[in-house]
Amino acid sequence: MQYLDLSRLQKVTGVATIAIFFALLWIGDALLYAALDIAPLPWHWKANELITDLFHKGIYAIATGVTYQLIA
């Protein structure tokens, strides 16, 4: 059985880290909303709700990634 080698993630930098963080953030939030019955799964959302959520999570991911790169 192979295990996930997290030490490989230390080599990922820049835009790739922001994209990975965005994907994990958005998927996690979407599943959490559905699990808590706050909102349905994303494919049931209206287009403007989906665009707004993706935009806000994108800004959050970019700001977090840039901040981390500046202080690291």
Kinemage of the C-alpha trace (Angstrom):
@kinemage 1
@onewidth
@group {chain A} dominant
@subgroup {mainchain}
@vectorlist {calphas} color= white
{ca met a 1} P 0.000 0.000 0.000
{ca gln a 2} L 1.334 3.430 -0.950
{ca tyr a 3} L 0.927 6.372 1.364
{ca leu a 4} L 0.675 10.025 0.476
{ca asp a 5} L 4.108 11.563 0.884
{ca leu a 6} L 3.353 15.040 2.217
{ca ser a 7} L 7.023 16.044 2.083
{ca arg a 8} L 6.595 16.364 -1.692
{ca leu a 9} L 4.200 19.261 -1.149
{ca gln a 10} L 7.058 21.403 0.150
{ca lys a 11} L 8.324 21.609 -3.438
{ca val a 12} L 5.052 23.128 -4.705
{ca thr a 13} L 5.218 26.929 -4.809
{ca gly a 14} L 3.635 29.996 -6.323
{ca val a 15} L 0.443 29.832 -8.331
{ca ala a 16} L 0.184 26.059 -7.858
{ca thr a 17} L -0.139 26.455 -4.093
{ca ile a 18} L -2.836 29.073 -4.525
{ca ala a 19} L -4.741 26.793 -6.922
{ca ile a 20} L -4.472 23.825 -4.552
{ca phe a 21} L -5.600 25.947 -1.599
{ca phe a 22} L -8.529 27.337 -3.630
{ca ala a 23} L -9.675 23.863 -4.656
{ca leu a 24} L -9.482 22.477 -1.129
{ca leu a 25} L -11.163 25.552 0.331
{ca trp a 26} L -14.032 25.608 -2.143
{ca ile a 27} L -14.704 21.860 -2.092
{ca gly a 28} L -14.543 21.772 1.697
{ca asp a 29} L -16.930 24.683 2.071
{ca ala a 30} L -19.383 23.318 -0.508
{ca leu a 31} L -19.486 19.947 1.245
{ca leu a 32} L -19.817 21.593 4.648
{ca tyr a 33} L -22.740 23.724 3.446
{ca ala a 34} L -24.494 20.611 2.155
{ca ala a 35} L -23.738 18.547 5.277
{ca leu a 36} L -25.163 21.232 7.562
{ca asp a 37} L -28.150 21.844 5.265
{ca ile a 38} L -27.082 25.455 4.796
{ca ala a 39} L -27.145 25.162 1.010
{ca pro a 40} L -27.600 22.428 -1.596
{ca leu a 41} L -24.669 21.000 -3.528
{ca pro a 42} L -23.097 23.498 -5.967
{ca trp a 43} L -24.647 22.057 -9.134
{ca his a 44} L -28.055 23.062 -7.730
{ca trp a 45} L -27.028 26.687 -7.183
{ca lys a 46} L -28.077 29.542 -9.410
{ca ala a 47} L -25.350 30.849 -11.718
{ca asn a 48} L -24.966 34.153 -9.869
{ca glu a 49} L -24.620 32.350 -6.501
{ca leu a 50} L -21.948 30.052 -7.894
{ca ile a 51} L -20.019 32.893 -9.522
{ca thr a 52} L -20.155 34.961 -6.347
{ca asp a 53} L -18.957 32.071 -4.188
{ca leu a 54} L -16.121 31.183 -6.592
{ca phe a 55} L -15.077 34.836 -6.792
{ca his a 56} L -15.002 35.305 -3.013
{ca lys a 57} L -13.098 32.058 -2.434
{ca gly a 58} L -10.703 32.996 -5.247
{ca ile a 59} L -9.916 36.365 -3.667
{ca tyr a 60} L -9.439 34.664 -0.298
{ca ala a 61} L -7.086 32.058 -1.791
{ca ile a 62} L -5.035 34.668 -3.667
{ca ala a 63} L -4.732 36.937 -0.629
{ca thr a 64} L -3.734 34.017 1.590
{ca gly a 65} L -1.178 32.724 -0.933
{ca val a 66} L 0.423 36.113 -1.549
{ca thr a 67} L 0.563 36.854 2.179
{ca tyr a 68} L 2.205 33.516 2.880
{ca gln a 69} L 4.771 34.045 0.122
{ca leu a 70} L 5.624 37.488 1.521
{ca ile a 71} L 6.197 36.273 5.083
{ca ala a 72} L 7.797 32.899 4.294
